[in-house]
Amino acid sequence: MSTYVYGITSGSHPSLPDGMEGVGEPARQVRIIKEGGLAAVVSDAPEGLRPKRRDLLAHQNVLAETGAAAAVLPMRFGSVSPDDAAVAGVLAERADHFKERLGALSGKVEYNVKATHDEEAVLHRVMSENPEVRALTEANRQAGGGSYDDKLRLGEVVVAAVQHREAEDAAELQRVLEPVAAAVSVGPESTGWLANLSFLVERASAEDFIAAVEELRKGQPHLEVRLHGPLPPYSFVEPGPSEPAETHH
């Protein structure tokens, strides 16, 4: 039977609570596979697993319980290995990498920050900051609205100014929050967000990070900032872009 993997932790990790249940219906019993000073938190893999709410929550719950006592490298939902022996083989093969990551993630959690513009507020800001936009708007106003070409030109200038502002705001967001985090990982670009950033934060200083996000919200009212966390550090299982893996020759 194939093996479902929730996460990887140290072999000296305190034992799991008795009778912990994972994914599947009926829920599969969670167990440990130990190899080379590491431990994989696993269960039997159910047939045809789909990301249903119940199973997603079960996956998160196992990680939360495991991560409460010590660092855990979370695997994405649906990580399945052919069998227990294959899991043990991966632990042995990548032991150095997993141990380095566990050390780097010890005592830390992930916060995801996404930002978008408040459309009206950013237009107001662009109008007040950009001399070209102001001049074109005023010229059109004096010409009783301006010609079709004038309006088109103004529209193009405004769009360019807003895009420039998006890039600036994304960079500013990272610049302000990076110093209060241990590492940052830039998420995939997605429509609707001008920034999608994951931060690795010391559990002990999480309040400082949250306060910095709040400060940013107040100082940049044209930004709508969403904060998700604390989360298991999914974005940092592999070395993130801001912390390159050491190369061994």
C-alpha positions as a Markdown table, in Angstrom:
| # | Residue | x | y | z |
|---|---|---|---|---|
| 1 | Met | 0.0 | 0.0 | 0.0 |
| 2 | Ser | 1.3 | 3.5 | -0.8 |
| 3 | Thr | 2.3 | 5.9 | 2.0 |
| 4 | Tyr | 0.9 | 9.4 | 2.6 |
| 5 | Val | 3.5 | 11.8 | 3.9 |
| 6 | Tyr | 2.5 | 14.8 | 6.1 |
| 7 | Gly | 5.9 | 16.1 | 7.0 |
| 8 | Ile | 9.5 | 15.4 | 8.1 |
| 9 | Thr | 10.9 | 16.1 | 11.5 |
| 10 | Ser | 13.9 | 15.2 | 13.7 |
| 11 | Gly | 14.2 | 11.6 | 14.9 |
| 12 | Ser | 14.4 | 12.9 | 18.5 |
| 13 | His | 11.0 | 14.7 | 18.1 |
| 14 | Pro | 8.6 | 14.0 | 21.0 |
| 15 | Ser | 6.2 | 11.3 | 20.1 |
| 16 | Leu | 2.8 | 12.0 | 18.5 |
| 17 | Pro | -0.4 | 12.0 | 20.5 |
| 18 | Asp | -1.9 | 8.5 | 20.8 |
| 19 | Gly | -4.5 | 7.7 | 18.2 |
| 20 | Met | -3.8 | 10.7 | 15.9 |
| 21 | Glu | -5.8 | 10.4 | 12.8 |
| 22 | Gly | -5.0 | 11.8 | 9.3 |
| 23 | Val | -6.6 | 11.9 | 5.9 |
| 24 | Gly | -9.1 | 9.4 | 4.4 |
| 25 | Glu | -12.6 | 8.2 | 5.2 |
| 26 | Pro | -12.4 | 6.3 | 7.5 |
| 27 | Ala | -9.4 | 8.4 | 8.8 |
| 28 | Arg | -6.0 | 6.6 | 8.6 |
| 29 | Gln | -3.9 | 6.2 | 11.7 |
| 30 | Val | -0.8 | 8.5 | 11.7 |
| 31 | Arg | 2.5 | 6.8 | 12.4 |
| 32 | Ile | 6.2 | 7.5 | 12.2 |
| 33 | Ile | 9.0 | 6.1 | 10.0 |
| 34 | Lys | 12.5 | 6.7 | 11.4 |
| 35 | Glu | 15.7 | 6.7 | 9.4 |
| 36 | Gly | 19.1 | 8.3 | 9.9 |
| 37 | Gly | 18.2 | 10.7 | 12.7 |
| 38 | Leu | 15.0 | 11.8 | 10.9 |
| 39 | Ala | 11.4 | 10.9 | 11.2 |
| 40 | Ala | 8.6 | 11.1 | 8.6 |
| 41 | Val | 5.1 | 11.6 | 9.8 |
| 42 | Val | 2.9 | 9.3 | 7.6 |
| 43 | Ser | -0.2 | 7.2 | 7.3 |
| 44 | Asp | -1.5 | 4.7 | 4.7 |
| 45 | Ala | -2.6 | 6.6 | 1.6 |
| 46 | Pro | -6.4 | 6.4 | 0.9 |
| 47 | Glu | -7.4 | 5.5 | -2.7 |
| 48 | Gly | -8.4 | 8.4 | -5.0 |
| 49 | Leu | -7.7 | 11.2 | -2.5 |
| 50 | Arg | -9.1 | 14.6 | -3.5 |
| 51 | Pro | -8.5 | 17.9 | -1.8 |
| 52 | Lys | -11.9 | 17.9 | 0.1 |
| 53 | Arg | -12.2 | 20.2 | 3.1 |
| 54 | Arg | -12.2 | 17.4 | 5.6 |
| 55 | Asp | -8.9 | 16.0 | 4.3 |
| 56 | Leu | -7.2 | 19.4 | 3.9 |
| 57 | Leu | -8.1 | 20.1 | 7.6 |
| 58 | Ala | -6.8 | 16.7 | 8.6 |
| 59 | His | -3.5 | 17.3 | 6.8 |
| 60 | Gln | -3.2 | 20.7 | 8.5 |
| 61 | Asn | -4.1 | 19.3 | 11.9 |
| 62 | Val | -1.4 | 16.6 | 11.8 |
| 63 | Leu | 1.2 | 19.3 | 10.9 |
| 64 | Ala | -0.1 | 21.6 | 13.6 |
| 65 | Glu | 0.1 | 18.9 | 16.3 |
| 66 | Thr | 3.6 | 17.8 | 15.1 |
| 67 | Gly | 4.9 | 21.3 | 14.7 |
| 68 | Ala | 3.7 | 22.4 | 18.2 |
| 69 | Ala | 6.5 | 20.4 | 19.9 |
| 70 | Ala | 9.4 | 21.0 | 17.4 |
| 71 | Ala | 10.3 | 22.0 | 13.9 |
| 72 | Val | 8.6 | 20.1 | 11.1 |
| 73 | Leu | 9.1 | 20.3 | 7.3 |
| 74 | Pro | 5.5 | 20.3 | 6.0 |
| 75 | Met | 4.8 | 18.5 | 2.8 |
| 76 | Arg | 2.1 | 19.7 | 0.4 |
| 77 | Phe | -1.3 | 18.1 | 0.5 |
| 78 | Gly | -1.4 | 14.9 | -1.5 |
| 79 | Ser | 2.3 | 13.9 | -1.1 |
| 80 | Val | 2.3 | 10.2 | -1.7 |
| 81 | Ser | 5.2 | 7.7 | -1.8 |
| 82 | Pro | 5.1 | 4.1 | -3.2 |
| 83 | Asp | 5.6 | 2.6 | 0.3 |
| 84 | Asp | 7.3 | 3.0 | 3.7 |
| 85 | Ala | 10.7 | 1.7 | 2.3 |
| 86 | Ala | 10.6 | 4.5 | -0.4 |
| 87 | Val | 10.0 | 7.1 | 2.3 |
| 88 | Ala | 12.9 | 5.7 | 4.4 |
| 89 | Gly | 15.1 | 5.8 | 1.3 |
| 90 | Val | 14.3 | 9.5 | 0.7 |
| 91 | Leu | 15.1 | 10.3 | 4.4 |
| 92 | Ala | 18.5 | 8.6 | 4.0 |
| 93 | Glu | 19.3 | 10.1 | 0.7 |
| 94 | Arg | 18.5 | 13.7 | 1.6 |
| 95 | Ala | 19.4 | 13.6 | 5.3 |
| 96 | Asp | 21.8 | 16.5 | 5.1 |
| 97 | His | 19.3 | 18.7 | 3.3 |
| 98 | Phe | 16.4 | 17.9 | 5.7 |
| 99 | Lys | 18.6 | 18.4 | 8.8 |
| 100 | Glu | 19.8 | 21.8 | 7.5 |
| 101 | Arg | 16.2 | 22.9 | 6.7 |
| 102 | Leu | 15.0 | 21.7 | 10.2 |
| 103 | Gly | 17.7 | 23.8 | 11.8 |
| 104 | Ala | 16.8 | 26.8 | 9.7 |
| 105 | Leu | 13.1 | 26.5 | 10.4 |
| 106 | Ser | 13.3 | 25.7 | 14.1 |
| 107 | Gly | 11.1 | 28.1 | 16.1 |
| 108 | Lys | 9.8 | 29.8 | 13.0 |
| 109 | Val | 6.4 | 30.1 | 11.2 |
| 110 | Glu | 5.3 | 31.5 | 7.9 |
| 111 | Tyr | 3.1 | 34.5 | 7.2 |
| 112 | Asn | 1.8 | 35.2 | 3.7 |
| 113 | Val | 1.2 | 38.9 | 2.7 |
| 114 | Lys | -0.8 | 39.8 | -0.4 |
| 115 | Ala | -1.5 | 43.3 | -1.5 |
| 116 | Thr | -3.7 | 45.0 | -4.0 |
| 117 | His | -4.6 | 48.6 | -4.7 |
| 118 | Asp | -7.7 | 50.4 | -3.6 |
| 119 | Glu | -8.6 | 51.6 | -7.1 |
| 120 | Glu | -10.1 | 55.0 | -6.2 |
| 121 | Ala | -7.4 | 55.8 | -3.7 |
| 122 | Val | -4.5 | 54.9 | -6.1 |
| 123 | Leu | -6.0 | 57.0 | -8.9 |
| 124 | His | -6.3 | 59.9 | -6.5 |
| 125 | Arg | -2.6 | 59.4 | -5.6 |
| 126 | Val | -1.5 | 59.1 | -9.2 |
| 127 | Met | -3.3 | 62.3 | -10.1 |
| 128 | Ser | -1.7 | 64.2 | -7.2 |
| 129 | Glu | 1.8 | 62.8 | -7.7 |
| 130 | Asn | 2.2 | 62.7 | -11.5 |
| 131 | Pro | 2.6 | 66.1 | -13.3 |
| 132 | Glu | 1.9 | 64.6 | -16.7 |
| 133 | Val | -1.4 | 63.2 | -15.6 |
| 134 | Arg | -2.3 | 66.5 | -13.9 |
| 135 | Ala | -1.4 | 68.5 | -17.1 |
| 136 | Leu | -3.3 | 66.2 | -19.4 |
| 137 | Thr | -6.4 | 66.1 | -17.1 |
| 138 | Glu | -6.4 | 69.9 | -16.9 |
| 139 | Ala | -5.9 | 70.3 | -20.7 |
| 140 | Asn | -8.8 | 68.0 | -21.4 |
| 141 | Arg | -11.0 | 69.8 | -18.8 |
| 142 | Gln | -10.3 | 73.2 | -20.5 |
| 143 | Ala | -11.1 | 71.6 | -23.9 |
| 144 | Gly | -14.5 | 70.6 | -22.6 |
| 145 | Gly | -13.5 | 67.0 | -22.0 |
| 146 | Gly | -10.9 | 66.7 | -24.8 |
| 147 | Ser | -11.0 | 64.7 | -28.1 |
| 148 | Tyr | -11.1 | 61.0 | -28.3 |
| 149 | Asp | -7.3 | 60.9 | -28.8 |
| 150 | Asp | -6.7 | 63.1 | -25.8 |
| 151 | Lys | -8.8 | 60.9 | -23.6 |
| 152 | Leu | -7.0 | 57.8 | -25.0 |
| 153 | Arg | -3.6 | 59.4 | -24.2 |
| 154 | Leu | -4.7 | 60.3 | -20.7 |
| 155 | Gly | -6.0 | 56.7 | -20.2 |
| 156 | Glu | -2.6 | 55.3 | -21.3 |
| 157 | Val | -0.6 | 57.6 | -19.1 |
| 158 | Val | -2.8 | 56.8 | -16.1 |
| 159 | Val | -2.5 | 53.0 | -16.7 |
| 160 | Ala | 1.3 | 53.3 | -17.0 |
| 161 | Ala | 1.5 | 55.5 | -13.8 |
| 162 | Val | -0.7 | 52.9 | -11.9 |
| 163 | Gln | 1.5 | 50.0 | -13.1 |
| 164 | His | 4.6 | 51.9 | -12.0 |
| 165 | Arg | 3.0 | 52.5 | -8.6 |
| 166 | Glu | 2.3 | 48.8 | -8.3 |
| 167 | Ala | 5.9 | 47.9 | -8.8 |
| 168 | Glu | 7.0 | 50.6 | -6.4 |
| 169 | Asp | 4.5 | 49.5 | -3.8 |
| 170 | Ala | 5.5 | 45.8 | -4.1 |
| 171 | Ala | 9.2 | 46.7 | -3.6 |
| 172 | Glu | 8.3 | 49.0 | -0.6 |
| 173 | Leu | 6.2 | 46.2 | 1.0 |
| 174 | Gln | 9.2 | 43.8 | 0.8 |
| 175 | Arg | 11.7 | 46.5 | 2.0 |
| 176 | Val | 9.6 | 47.3 | 5.1 |
| 177 | Leu | 8.8 | 43.8 | 6.1 |
| 178 | Glu | 12.0 | 42.0 | 5.3 |
| 179 | Pro | 14.0 | 43.3 | 8.3 |
| 180 | Val | 11.4 | 41.9 | 10.7 |
| 181 | Ala | 11.5 | 38.4 | 9.1 |
| 182 | Ala | 14.2 | 35.7 | 8.9 |
| 183 | Ala | 13.6 | 35.1 | 5.2 |
| 184 | Val | 11.3 | 36.0 | 2.3 |
| 185 | Ser | 10.0 | 34.0 | -0.6 |
| 186 | Val | 8.3 | 35.7 | -3.5 |
| 187 | Gly | 5.2 | 33.8 | -4.5 |
| 188 | Pro | 4.0 | 33.2 | -8.1 |
| 189 | Glu | 2.6 | 36.3 | -9.8 |
| 190 | Ser | -1.2 | 36.1 | -9.8 |
| 191 | Thr | -3.8 | 38.4 | -11.3 |
| 192 | Gly | -5.3 | 40.8 | -8.9 |
| 193 | Trp | -2.3 | 41.0 | -6.5 |
| 194 | Leu | 0.5 | 43.5 | -6.9 |
| 195 | Ala | 2.5 | 41.5 | -4.3 |
| 196 | Asn | 2.4 | 37.9 | -3.0 |
| 197 | Leu | 5.1 | 37.4 | -0.4 |
| 198 | Ser | 5.8 | 34.7 | 2.2 |
| 199 | Phe | 7.8 | 35.6 | 5.2 |
| 200 | Leu | 9.6 | 33.2 | 7.6 |
| 201 | Val | 9.2 | 34.7 | 11.1 |
| 202 | Glu | 10.5 | 33.8 | 14.5 |
| 203 | Arg | 7.6 | 32.6 | 16.5 |
| 204 | Ala | 8.8 | 34.7 | 19.4 |
| 205 | Ser | 8.8 | 37.9 | 17.4 |
| 206 | Ala | 5.6 | 37.3 | 15.4 |
| 207 | Glu | 3.9 | 40.2 | 17.2 |
| 208 | Asp | 6.5 | 42.6 | 15.8 |
| 209 | Phe | 5.9 | 41.3 | 12.3 |
| 210 | Ile | 2.1 | 41.8 | 12.7 |
| 211 | Ala | 2.7 | 45.3 | 14.0 |
| 212 | Ala | 4.9 | 46.1 | 11.0 |
| 213 | Val | 2.1 | 45.0 | 8.7 |
| 214 | Glu | -0.4 | 47.1 | 10.6 |
| 215 | Glu | 1.9 | 50.1 | 10.4 |
| 216 | Leu | 2.2 | 49.6 | 6.6 |
| 217 | Arg | -1.6 | 49.6 | 6.3 |
| 218 | Lys | -1.9 | 52.9 | 8.1 |
| 219 | Gly | 1.0 | 54.5 | 6.2 |
| 220 | Gln | -0.2 | 53.4 | 2.8 |
| 221 | Pro | -4.0 | 53.8 | 2.8 |
| 222 | His | -4.2 | 53.2 | -1.0 |
| 223 | Leu | -3.0 | 49.6 | -0.4 |
| 224 | Glu | -5.3 | 46.7 | 0.7 |
| 225 | Val | -3.0 | 44.3 | 2.6 |
| 226 | Arg | -4.1 | 40.8 | 3.5 |
| 227 | Leu | -2.1 | 38.8 | 6.1 |
| 228 | His | -2.5 | 35.0 | 6.5 |
| 229 | Gly | -0.7 | 33.1 | 9.3 |
| 230 | Pro | 0.8 | 31.7 | 11.3 |
| 231 | Leu | 1.2 | 28.8 | 8.8 |
| 232 | Pro | 3.5 | 25.9 | 8.5 |
| 233 | Pro | 6.6 | 27.1 | 6.6 |
| 234 | Tyr | 5.6 | 25.5 | 3.2 |
| 235 | Ser | 7.5 | 28.1 | 1.2 |
| 236 | Phe | 10.8 | 27.4 | 3.0 |
| 237 | Val | 11.0 | 23.6 | 2.8 |
| 238 | Glu | 13.5 | 24.1 | 0.0 |
| 239 | Pro | 15.9 | 27.0 | 0.5 |
| 240 | Gly | 14.1 | 30.2 | -0.5 |
| 241 | Pro | 15.3 | 32.8 | -3.0 |
| 242 | Ser | 16.5 | 35.1 | -0.2 |
| 243 | Glu | 18.7 | 32.4 | 1.3 |
| 244 | Pro | 20.6 | 30.3 | -1.3 |
| 245 | Ala | 21.6 | 26.8 | -0.4 |
| 246 | Glu | 25.2 | 26.4 | 0.4 |
| 247 | Thr | 27.0 | 24.7 | -2.4 |
| 248 | His | 29.3 | 21.9 | -1.4 |
| 249 | His | 32.1 | 21.1 | -3.8 |
